[in-house]
């Protein structure tokens, strides 16, 4: 087990814990499951370092409260947020607080494995912040001013309709700019676009 990377699954749904554990173990990871954020936090300081799959909606403490407690206590394990009720506002809040990624249930195996790979790079200290910020800035500078405006709105957690109103354009035009900026940035998901935006200081 020592050569396997540890993933902590924190979710109050037994079915999710079971399915995620099976998926992760068959993908070569070691897994520890926790039925609540409270249970995880009690043992987190002494737990094997790894990535944390953290559900948003849990009784007692929701995922954001657990994430905040981890930061407050200096528990520097990368967090990947899981939710069945995802929206842009939650994605922005989670990633501004330092989450690696934001996955909606049911998540695809490829998306989870990619998020974990990024999480373990962070855990190993391989993500040079300055280099990431420089790269993100270069990529965002290649966007048109309007595309940068739309990205700024997304990074503030605004829905398309609000962005459209603020920019005095139609929601459909916002969708077109959003699709174009994601293509230019070379990203496939909103969380990837947000990660670049935050690295470059957009929406701070």
Buried (B, 14 or more C-beta within 10 A) or exposed (E): EEEEBBBBBBBBBEEBBEBBBEBBEEEEBBBBBBBBBBBBBEEBEEBEBBBBBBBBBBEEBBBBBBBEBBEEEEBEBBBBBBBEEBEBEBBBBBBBBBBBBBBBBEBEEEBBBBBBEBBBEBBEEEBEEEEBBEBBBEBBEEBEEBBBBBBBBBBBBBBBEBBBBBBEBEBEBBBBBBEBBBEBBEBEBBBBBBBBBBBBEBBE
